[in-house]
Amino acid sequence: MSKMNLFSQAQEQLRNLPRRVSLVVLHPDFHGHNRLLGQVLADPALKVVLITVPHPRCTLKEFVALLQDALSSQLKVSLSLPASANEAAGAVAGALSDAGNATVVISAYDYADAAEVDPLLLALVPQLPEGVRLILSTRQLPIALLKAPALRSRTALVPVNPDKMILDYVQPTDKKILEVRALGPGRVLIDGRLIDHWDGVLPRTLFFYFVDRGMTTRDEIFHTFWPALSTREATNVFHVTKRKISEILGTDLTVYWSGFYRISPELELHYDVVKFAEAVQNAAVAEDEEALQLLHNAIDLYRGPFLSTVEQPWIEQRRAELASNYAEALAVLARLYSNRHNPQEALGYFLRAAAANPQREDLVRHIMELYHGMGRPADALEAYDRLKKELQQTLGVSPGPQTEKLAETIRSSL
């Protein structure tokens, strides 16, 4: 449901873009590029030119040659493009204007050498007439294009959905945008720039600690990271590490006020853990239809265990807490579908919830009942056997009487 909604949203946003928008960038965090582009390519109302950048670090000369070949073979426009970015932009703009309602799709744009090729698009887009459009499919945000003042009114990211951490980097803001994903291996962007070098584990983990806590004291930090060090030693390591984080981000992450370190008000923070928790909490008091959407959003945000590649006590504790919340979100979603008499959807989410928390007997009983109601008693008993084995191996106990009775009832129906 949620993925379909996001794709539908991408369709709607693309369809409703103003005609003045000449550059469309498909958001790298949207995973429906090929499907959406397939519909663009199949649109009989458009004259579509498709270009695929063939290899990393594709030069301006190679890119211009691709453009020239595509315009010639797909639009039947014969022209000899000059090598310079500005001159090539003028020639391409003229050719596309003459072609009428043309759309140029550039796939794998992140393979292009941005330093060489971005200037071509920076010069080309302002020259395009209304109705002529470039669509870029890319795995990295082309920040130089998105932030260019001359292109701002003519550029759009598609889709945009802040609830799903799909942010709009085109709109101007007086703050730096800090995008933090901690559900999974951990990913950080500052103003669209991926932070991939942390100069060690400590700056990275301290960064995530600050973001996850939101507000914390020096004593809490020292107890978490350097419990064996003296206050003087911990203070030295802390300030060196905090300064390193500022250097990596290019701005201060925190401010100190009233005894607490807080996220700097100069930053616009988007944190997937906060969005996940808010969606789950809001779903608990929402009507069913809204709760379904909120829970789908939460589950989409949960891309894996909290900071899955790092093992530290505070991370492991937070990971277990969020994993439990994730399993409960799946279970609530399953119950909503069950109440709506949709056993297939309910079963799927109960199975996912049980996989996330295999010791919960209530989830397995729901699975057994659904399987039994579908005329699949063998699958129901297989779920029971998995639970029995899990409880024996991890806790040294057997399933409770209610679960045993349900299993016996299903066995007697065979």
Secondary structure by P-SEA (a helix, b strand, c coil): caaaaaaaaaaaaaaaccccccbbbccccccaaaaaaaaaaaccccbbbbbbbccccccaaaaaaaaaaaaaaaccbbbbbcccaaaaaaaaaaaaaaacbbbbbbcccccccccccaaaaaacccccccccbbbbbcccccccccccccccccccccccccccccccccccccbbbbbbbccccbbbbcccccccccccaaaaaaaaaaaaaccccaaaaaaaccccccaaaaaaaaaaaaaaaaaaaccccccccccccccccccccccaaaaaaaaaaaaaaccaaaaaaaaaaaaaacccccccccccaaaaaaaaaaaaaaaaaaaaaaaaaaaaccaaaaaaaaaaaaaaccccaaaaaaaaaaaaaaccaaaaaaaaaaaaaaaaacccccccaaaaaaaaaaaaac
